[in-house]
Amino acid sequence: MKDVTVPGTCKGCERDITISEEQITRILNNMRPKVECVNDEVYEARLLACSQCEDLMAGHTCGISGSIVRVRALAATHNCPSYSGSRWQGASS
């Protein structure tokens, strides 16, 4: 099998995909009072599914949507954008 190189930029926006834990935490804290969020059990199930996905980039960015998985997984109105169907089956709000 040929070696695969992981890109350093998001394929959708071409920006650097690096984001700090502090930045992610700030985003999550800002969105909680403004957006309908899933409960902790659903959130953890969604994150587990994302962590096992081959499209996860740098441990935090969805290679399909370009979104930060911890942010997308928290929003009740969002779903997994996997091309083969949602990986969040059974992990709904």
C-alpha positions as a Markdown table, in Angstrom:
| # | Residue | x | y | z |
|---|---|---|---|---|
| 1 | Met | 0.0 | 0.0 | 0.0 |
| 2 | Lys | 1.2 | 3.5 | -0.9 |
| 3 | Asp | 2.1 | 5.8 | 2.0 |
| 4 | Val | -0.6 | 8.4 | 2.5 |
| 5 | Thr | 0.3 | 12.0 | 3.5 |
| 6 | Val | -2.0 | 13.8 | 5.9 |
| 7 | Pro | -2.7 | 17.3 | 4.6 |
| 8 | Gly | -1.8 | 20.3 | 6.8 |
| 9 | Thr | -4.7 | 22.3 | 5.6 |
| 10 | Cys | -8.5 | 21.9 | 5.5 |
| 11 | Lys | -9.5 | 20.8 | 2.0 |
| 12 | Gly | -12.5 | 23.1 | 2.0 |
| 13 | Cys | -10.8 | 26.3 | 3.1 |
| 14 | Glu | -7.1 | 25.8 | 2.6 |
| 15 | Arg | -6.4 | 27.3 | 6.0 |
| 16 | Asp | -4.1 | 25.7 | 8.5 |
| 17 | Ile | -6.2 | 23.1 | 10.5 |
| 18 | Thr | -4.3 | 23.6 | 13.7 |
| 19 | Ile | -6.5 | 24.7 | 16.6 |
| 20 | Ser | -5.6 | 24.8 | 20.3 |
| 21 | Glu | -7.5 | 23.1 | 23.1 |
| 22 | Glu | -8.1 | 26.6 | 24.5 |
| 23 | Gln | -9.7 | 27.8 | 21.3 |
| 24 | Ile | -12.0 | 24.7 | 21.1 |
| 25 | Thr | -13.1 | 25.1 | 24.7 |
| 26 | Arg | -13.8 | 28.8 | 24.1 |
| 27 | Ile | -16.0 | 27.9 | 21.1 |
| 28 | Leu | -17.9 | 25.3 | 23.1 |
| 29 | Asn | -18.5 | 27.6 | 26.0 |
| 30 | Asn | -19.8 | 30.3 | 23.7 |
| 31 | Met | -22.2 | 28.0 | 21.9 |
| 32 | Arg | -23.8 | 26.2 | 24.8 |
| 33 | Pro | -26.2 | 29.1 | 25.8 |
| 34 | Lys | -27.0 | 29.9 | 22.2 |
| 35 | Val | -27.4 | 26.5 | 20.5 |
| 36 | Glu | -29.5 | 23.5 | 21.3 |
| 37 | Cys | -27.0 | 20.9 | 22.5 |
| 38 | Val | -27.2 | 17.2 | 22.9 |
| 39 | Asn | -26.9 | 15.6 | 26.3 |
| 40 | Asp | -23.5 | 14.4 | 27.6 |
| 41 | Glu | -24.2 | 10.7 | 26.8 |
| 42 | Val | -25.0 | 11.5 | 23.1 |
| 43 | Tyr | -22.1 | 13.9 | 22.9 |
| 44 | Glu | -19.6 | 11.2 | 24.1 |
| 45 | Ala | -21.1 | 8.6 | 21.7 |
| 46 | Arg | -20.7 | 11.0 | 18.8 |
| 47 | Leu | -17.1 | 11.9 | 19.7 |
| 48 | Leu | -16.3 | 8.2 | 20.0 |
| 49 | Ala | -17.6 | 7.6 | 16.5 |
| 50 | Cys | -15.6 | 10.6 | 15.2 |
| 51 | Ser | -12.4 | 9.3 | 16.9 |
| 52 | Gln | -12.7 | 6.1 | 14.9 |
| 53 | Cys | -13.3 | 7.8 | 11.6 |
| 54 | Glu | -10.6 | 7.7 | 8.9 |
| 55 | Asp | -11.6 | 11.2 | 7.8 |
| 56 | Leu | -10.6 | 12.8 | 11.2 |
| 57 | Met | -7.8 | 15.2 | 10.6 |
| 58 | Ala | -5.3 | 16.2 | 13.4 |
| 59 | Gly | -7.5 | 14.7 | 16.0 |
| 60 | His | -10.1 | 17.5 | 15.8 |
| 61 | Thr | -11.2 | 18.4 | 12.3 |
| 62 | Cys | -13.6 | 16.5 | 10.1 |
| 63 | Gly | -12.0 | 16.0 | 6.7 |
| 64 | Ile | -15.4 | 15.9 | 5.0 |
| 65 | Ser | -17.0 | 19.1 | 6.4 |
| 66 | Gly | -14.0 | 20.9 | 7.7 |
| 67 | Ser | -15.7 | 21.4 | 11.0 |
| 68 | Ile | -14.3 | 20.9 | 14.5 |
| 69 | Val | -15.8 | 17.6 | 15.5 |
| 70 | Arg | -16.3 | 18.6 | 19.2 |
| 71 | Val | -18.3 | 21.6 | 18.1 |
| 72 | Arg | -20.3 | 19.7 | 15.4 |
| 73 | Ala | -21.0 | 16.8 | 17.8 |
| 74 | Leu | -22.4 | 19.1 | 20.5 |
| 75 | Ala | -25.0 | 20.8 | 18.3 |
| 76 | Ala | -28.3 | 18.9 | 18.3 |
| 77 | Thr | -29.2 | 20.0 | 14.8 |
| 78 | His | -26.0 | 18.7 | 13.2 |
| 79 | Asn | -25.3 | 15.2 | 11.9 |
| 80 | Cys | -22.2 | 13.3 | 10.8 |
| 81 | Pro | -21.4 | 14.2 | 7.2 |
| 82 | Ser | -19.9 | 10.8 | 6.3 |
| 83 | Tyr | -20.2 | 9.9 | 2.6 |
| 84 | Ser | -21.3 | 6.4 | 3.5 |
| 85 | Gly | -24.0 | 7.6 | 5.9 |
| 86 | Ser | -24.0 | 9.1 | 9.4 |
| 87 | Arg | -21.5 | 7.5 | 11.9 |
| 88 | Trp | -23.8 | 8.9 | 14.6 |
| 89 | Gln | -26.5 | 6.3 | 14.1 |
| 90 | Gly | -27.9 | 5.6 | 17.5 |
| 91 | Ala | -26.2 | 8.7 | 18.8 |
| 92 | Ser | -29.0 | 11.1 | 18.4 |
| 93 | Ser | -30.4 | 13.7 | 20.8 |
